[in-house]
Amino acid sequence: MILQCIKMAWESILANKLRSFLTMLGIFIGVVSLVVLVSIAGGATSSVREQISSMGTNLLTVTISDDQENPLRLSELSDFTEDDEISLAAPIAQTTVTSKSGYVSDDSTILYGTTGPYQEIQGLELFSGRFILSPDVNNSSYVAVLSYDAAVELIGRADAVGETVALDGRNFTVIGVLREEDSVTSTVDSDSDTSVVLEVYVPYTTMTKLVDDILYVDRLVVSAESEESLDMAEAAMTEMLLSRFSQDEDAFSIQNQSTVMEAMNSVNKTMAWMLGGIAAISLLVGGIGIMNIMLVSVTERTREIGIRKAIGASRKSVMLQFLIEALMISMMGCVAGILLSWIALRAASFIMESMTLSLSLNVVLVAAAFSMSIGIIFGSYPASKAAAKTPIEALRY
């Protein structure tokens, strides 16, 4: 009986090709919206997670907001690493300077002042040369490590070790160049011209000579022994800073990298649910379209229903025929929507290179289940109405 109902439903769909196509178009658009939007949200979540992970998942960032006229000095950072839970600590100061080499200059170069452990804490890799060492910090040496983009823009080539660059009029010897992947991501301005952010790292003690308002440590990064001990490292760091600043909790703040990641994951999940909900509305609209067309179909085929019932078709058989027809229209729209979604995501992957977009099996299953539910729910009333007709009433129509 089911096979016969499927055959009759298929013949009915083929008999009204344009109407069937327009009916499934609502489901088609809804499925594409659902799959593409949720996949983009998932890709954004993965991209953010990778960027945060690349900064270090065992990282703490400490900001001193009130030194209580007893500023934190560079020499005190070694005391923090004596705790078993804390591996490394490095200060970080940032400002903007004018860099120049030969006839090339840039007035928005980002200058960082730090120490040697910063490289390991942030996982920076070198293209050539070396990073800042303890003697550079102790002697306030005029040496600099350039980002890959800074080396190419200022020197004209990536292998710039031994060259000289001027930062706010003072000459620095280039001792290292970072790997290209560790440079700041290129941005695009309003004229669609690609621009890059130039970065330079110098010893922290040298930075204090260049910038008048940077004398002591008011920001530092700390790495825990492992990702699992990050919370314990935060607790140890909090205890030491409370002791250092007379139990004043407002004197400093500590940002836990894992907390940031959890917050971002929560935001992205909420965004995915919101986008999925918006797309689901399109599917509901498609379901209403299915109900509307099926009600029209029931009215048009009243005589057919009467004949079927007159020759012995049961109520269940008639209801099953129209229900299967609604389900077939819904699932055909779903399959076509998933296929177009796959094509769209493949195309989007080439456009948005920074984001990995893929068709998740879970999203496909959700879209298929939702489409099936739409077909059954919105097809039930027309099917029930068709099955409720009496043979005499239907034949008289």
N, C-alpha and C positions, 0 to 999 in steps of 0.2 A: 504493500500500500504506500509506503514511504517513497519508494522509487517512482511509482506512478505519480505521486504528488509533486516530486521534484521535476519530473518530465513535463507535467502540465504547467508548473510554475515557470519553467524555462521557456516553454512555448509562448506563454503569456508575455514574458519579458521581451522576447524576440518580436512578437506581434506589435509591440509599441516601443520600438527602439529609442526614438528621440525622447519620449516621455520617461522611459526607464533611465536613460542617460542623465537627464536633468534631475531626476529624483536622487540618483546615487551621487550627483555632483556635490550635494550638501555634505554627505558622509566623506567624500573624497577630500574636500577642502578642510573639513574638521580634522581628519586623520593627519593630513600634511601639516596643519598648524600644530597639532599636538606633538607629533614626532619631532618636527624640526625645532620648535621652541624648547622642548624639554632637552633635546640633544645639545642645543647651543648652551643651555644653562648648565648641563653636565660638563660640556667642554670647558666652559668658563671656570667651573669649580675645579676641574683638574689642573687648568692652567694656573689658577691662583695658588693651589696647593703646591704645585711644582716650584713656583716662584718663592713661596715662603720657605719651602724645604731647602731650596738652594741657598737661602740666607742662613740656614742652620737651624735644625730642630732642637738643639740643646743650647740655645742662645738666650741670654738675659740682657736687656738694655736698661741701664740705670741712668736716671736723670736727677741731678741735684738742683732743686729749685730754691733752696734757702740754706746757704752755708753757715748762717748764724755767726758771721764774722770770723769763722774758723774754716777757711776753704780747704778742700781736699787737694793735697799735693800729689804730684806724679810719683814721688818716692813711696807713697803710702799704698799704692796699688799692689805691691808685692806682698803686703800683709794679707790681702784678701785671698790670694792663691795658697796660703798656708792651710786653709780649710780643706779637708779631704774631698768635699763635694765639688769644689771649684777647681777647674783645670787651668784656665788662662783668663787674664783680664787685660784690657787695653783701652786707653782713652781715645776719644774721637772728637775732634773739633772741625767745624766746617765754615767756610766763607767763600766769597766770590772775588776773584782777582783778574787782572789783565795779564794774559800770557803772550809772549812774543818770541819768535825765533826767525832771524833773518828779516824778510819782508812780510812774514805772516804773523798776524796777531788775532787775539780773541779776548774780548772784554767781559766775557761771562763764564770763564773757566772756574770750575768748582775745585777748591783747594781743601784737602783733608789733612789734618795734623794727627798723627797717631804713632804707635810704636810697633815693633816687630811682631808680637803675638796677634795683632789684628789680622794678619794674612791667614793664619791658621784658623782663627775664630770664624772668619767670614768665608773660608774656603777659596781664597783667591789663588789663581794659578798664573804663572808667569810665562810670557811668550819668549822673553830673553832677559838676561841679567839677573838681578837679585832684588829682594825687598829690603826694607829698612831694618838695620841691625842695632843692637845696643850701643856700640861705639858712635853710631850716627846720632843717636839720641843724647848720649852723654856729652858729646862734643858740639851739639847744636850745628851739625854739618849742613851745608847747603847742597843737599842731594835730593833728588826727586824720582819718584816712580810714576810713569805716565800710563794712562789707559791706552789701549790699542788705538782708539780713535784720535786721542790727543797726539800720539806719536805720528800718525799718518798726516794729520792736519797741520801740525806745527813743524815737524822735521821733514815731512815728505815721504817717510818710509817707516815701517814698523820696527826695523832693527836700528833703534836710536840710542843704544847704550853708548855713553861717552860723549854725546852731544850736549850742548848747552841751551837752556831755555831761560828766559827772563820772566820772573813772576813779580808783578808790581815794581819793576825796575831792578830787581836783584837777580843775579845770575845763579842758576842751579845746574849742577851736573846730573845728567840722566843716568841712573844706575840700574834701572829695570823698566820693562814694559809688560803690562798685564796681557793675558790672553784675550782675544777678541770677544769671547763670550762673556767675559767679566766686565765689559764696558757697558755704560748705560745705554739702554735701547734707544735707537734712533726715533726721532719724532718727526711729524710732518706738519709744516706750518700752513697758514691759510692759502698760500699760493701753490700748495701741493709740491713744494720743493723739500727734499729731504735735508734735515739738519741733524747734527750730532751734538751730544753734550760732552765736553772735554773735562776730564778728571785728572788731578795730580795729587799724589800723596807725598808728604814731607814729614820729617821727624817732628814730634809734638813740641819739643823745646825750640825748634826753629820757627814753628808756627807762632809761638808766643812772642817772638821778636818781630814778626811781620805784622801781627794784628794786635792793636793796643788793648782791646777789651777781652783778649784771651790770655789769662795769666795762670789760672789754675784749672783743675779738672772739674767740669760740671756735667760731663756726659761720658759714660764708658760702656763698653760691651764686655760681657762675661760669658764664658762657656762652662757648662757643667761637665763632669767626667763622662756622663752618658745621657742619652735622652730620658732614660728611666729615672735618673737621679736629678732631673731638672727641678722638680718641686722642692726637693731637699736642698738643692743649691740656692733656690730662691729664698727658702726659709733661713738658711745660713747667712746669705747676703743681707737679708732684712735685719737679722739680729746684729750683725756687725755694724751696719749703718745706723741702727738705733743707738747702739753704744757710742758710735762716733759723733752723732748729732744730738746727744742728751735726750734720748727717747722721744724725739720729735718726729712723729710719723709723717708730718706735712713737709718735712725738709727734703724728702726725696720720693721718687716713684720708681717702681721696677716693672718692666714690661716683659711678660713671659711669652716666648715665641709660640709655645704650644697653645697657650690661651688665645693668642691671635689667630692661630690656625683653626681652633675650635669655633671661634666667633665667625670667621669667614665661612667655614663650612655650614654653620647654622644659617647665615644670611643667604648663602647660595641655595641651600635646600628650600628655604622659604620662597626664594625667587622662582625655583623650579616648580614648586607647588602652585604658585600664583600664575605662572605662565601656562602650566598644565590646565589649571582651572579655566583660564580665559579660552584656551583652545577647546576645552570640553564643551563650552557653551556653543561653539560652532557645530559640534557633533549633535548636541541636543536640537539645534535648529534643523540640522539634516534629518533627525528623527521625526520632527514635526512634519517635514516635507514628505517623508515616507508614509506617515499616517494619513496625510491629506490625499496623496495619490492613491493609496490603497482604498480609502473610502470611496473615491471616485470610481475606482476599478470595481468595487463591490456593487455600486449602483449600476454601472454599465453592464455587468455580467449577471444581473439578477435572474434573467431567463435561463442562463447556463446553470446557475445554482439550482433553480427549480427543476430543470431536466435531470440533473445529477441526483437530486433527492428523490425524484419520482421513480427513477430506475433503481433505487435502493442504496444510494450513497448515505453514509451515516453523518451525523453532526460532526463527529470527530474528524472524519475524512475531509469534509469541506473546510473546517477550521484549520486543519493541518496544511491544506493546499495553500491558503492565503498567508498563513504564518510563514511557511517555507519561502514563498515568493518575496515577502518583506525581508526575510533573513538573507536571501540570496542577493537582493539589491544592496543591502547594507554591507555584506561581506565583499561583494565585487568592488564597491566603492572603497572599502578598507584596503583591499589588496592593491588596487591602483594607487591609492594614497601612499602606501608604504613604499611602493616602487619609485614613485616620484620623489618621496622624501629621501630615499637612498641616493638618487641622482643629485638632488639639491645639496645634500650634505657633502657629497664628493666634490661638487663644484665649489661650495663654500670653503672647503679645506684648502683649496688652492689660493683663494682670495685672502682668508684669514690664516696666514701661515703661523702666527704665534699661538693659535688655538687648535687643539686636536679634536676634530669632530668625527664621530662614528655613529653608526646605527646600532644602538643597544638592543639586545634581544629582549630585555625586560620591558623597554619602551614599546617594542613591537607587540609583545604579548598583552600589555596593558591596552594598546590601541585596538588590538583584535578583540579582546574581551569586552571593551567598551562598545565597539561597533556591534558585536553580537548582541549585547544587552539592549542596545538601541533598537536593533531590528526586531527583537522579541517583544520588548515593551511596547513600542509604537506600532507594531504589527498585530498585537493581540486584540485590540479593540475592533479594528476592521474585520479581522478573522472571526471574532465572536459574533459580530453583527451579521456577517455572511452566513455563519452556521445557524443563526437563530431564525432565518427566514423559513417559512413553511412552504411546501411544494405548491399549494394552491395559490397562495399570494404571489409567489415568484412567477408561476406560469401565467397568471392573469396580467402581469406587469407589461 
